[in-house]
Amino acid sequence: MGQALIRNLDEQLLADYREAAKRNARSLEAELREALKLARPMSETRRQEVLDQFARIRAMTPAGVAQTPAEILVREDRDGHRE
């Protein structure tokens, strides 16, 4: 496994991660490792896989079928107008 040294981190940033580490019952190092894993940039290969999957999902809807915008559905759910 590789290693990285990061200098000149903001003290408040470190304090926030220390607090999160304590809350999650793990070390600061483990907390930072998890944060890096979750924020990992997407490789070009993975990005293309996701775009291809989106295209397959879009292709499931027949052409000409009207779609209800998500914000309308959310409002209806929130306001209790949906069955």
C-alpha positions, -999 to 999 in steps of 0.1 A, spaced: 0 0 0 11 35 -7 15 64 16 10 102 13 21 130 36 -1 161 35 14 192 50 -2 225 61 -37 213 69 -61 237 85 -63 231 123 -102 233 122 -103 207 94 -82 183 115 -103 190 145 -134 182 125 -119 149 114 -107 141 149 -143 146 162 -157 124 134 -131 97 141 -141 97 178 -178 96 169 -172 67 145 -149 49 170 -118 48 148 -85 65 146 -79 98 128 -59 79 102 -87 55 96 -112 84 94 -91 102 68 -86 70 48 -124 65 47 -129 102 37 -104 98 8 -121 65 -3 -155 81 -4 -143 112 -23 -122 91 -47 -122 106 -82 -139 85 -108 -115 69 -134 -123 75 -170 -132 38 -174 -156 38 -145 -171 71 -157 -178 55 -191 -193 25 -174 -217 47 -154 -226 67 -185 -233 35 -204 -255 23 -176 -275 56 -176 -280 51 -213 -293 16 -208 -317 29 -182 -329 57 -204 -335 32 -232 -360 14 -210 -385 42 -214 -404 41 -247 -400 71 -270 -427 97 -266 -436 88 -230 -441 120 -210 -419 121 -178 -430 139 -147 -401 160 -133 -387 148 -100 -394 181 -82 -431 177 -89 -432 142 -75 -412 153 -44 -436 182 -38 -466 159 -42 -452 134 -17 -443 161 7 -477 178 5 -496 145 6 -512 148 -28 -500 114 -41 -518 81 -35 
